[in-house]
Amino acid sequence: MFPSVKKVTAGNNYQLTIEFDNGETGILDMKPFLETGIFKKLKEPNVFKQVHVSFDTVEWDSGADLDPEFVYSNCHT
C-alpha cells in the first residue's frame, strides 16, 4: 500500500510539491505528461495551479487526476 497524499502545492515549471501521510515529501515533475489526453489542459498555468488533494491523491478542477501509486512512485526528493 502506498502513502496517501496529504498536501499538494503547484510550483513553477509544472512541478508539484507533494507531502505524504508518512512524513515524506517529494517533487513530481508533470512536464513529461502534458502532451497526453486530459493532461493537455494542464499546460495552461492557471489550470495547473488549481490542483488539490482529493481523497488520497492529486486532482485538478479540470477533471484530471493521478493514481496514488503513480504519484508516490514518480516523486523525487
C-alpha positions in Angstrom: 0.0 0.0 0.0 1.3 3.4 -0.9 1.1 6.5 1.4 -1.7 9.0 0.8 -1.2 12.5 -0.4 -1.7 14.9 2.5 -0.8 18.2 0.7 0.0 19.3 -2.8 1.3 22.7 -4.0 1.7 23.7 -7.6 5.1 25.2 -8.3 6.9 26.8 -11.2 7.7 24.8 -14.4 4.8 22.3 -13.9 6.2 20.8 -10.8 4.1 19.7 -7.8 5.4 19.5 -4.2 3.7 16.6 -2.6 3.5 15.8 1.2 2.5 12.3 2.1 0.9 11.0 5.3 4.0 9.0 6.2 6.0 12.2 6.5 7.8 12.0 3.2 7.9 14.9 0.8 8.8 14.9 -2.9 8.6 16.8 -6.2 6.5 15.5 -9.1 7.5 16.9 -12.5 4.4 16.9 -14.7 6.1 18.3 -17.8 6.5 14.8 -19.5 2.8 14.1 -19.2 1.3 17.4 -20.6 1.0 16.1 -24.2 -1.3 13.2 -23.3 -5.1 13.1 -23.1 -6.8 15.1 -20.4 -3.4 16.4 -19.1 -3.1 18.7 -22.1 -5.5 21.0 -20.3 -2.9 21.5 -17.6 -0.5 23.3 -19.9 -2.5 26.4 -19.1 -0.7 27.7 -16.0 -3.9 28.9 -14.3 -5.5 25.5 -14.8 -2.4 23.7 -13.5 -2.4 25.8 -10.3 -6.0 24.6 -9.5 -4.5 21.3 -8.1 -5.8 20.0 -4.8 -5.9 16.8 -2.7 -8.9 14.6 -3.3 -9.3 11.6 -1.0 -5.7 10.1 -1.1 -4.3 11.6 -4.3 -3.9 14.7 -6.6 -6.8 16.1 -8.7 -7.4 19.2 -10.8 -10.6 21.2 -11.2 -10.4 20.3 -14.9 -11.1 16.6 -14.1 -7.6 15.3 -14.4 -6.4 13.1 -11.5 -3.4 10.8 -10.8 -3.2 7.3 -9.4 -1.8 7.4 -5.8 0.8 4.7 -6.8 1.9 6.8 -9.7 2.3 9.9 -7.5 4.4 8.2 -4.9 6.5 6.2 -7.4 7.3 9.3 -9.5 8.1 11.8 -6.8 11.8 12.7 -6.3 13.2 14.2 -3.2 
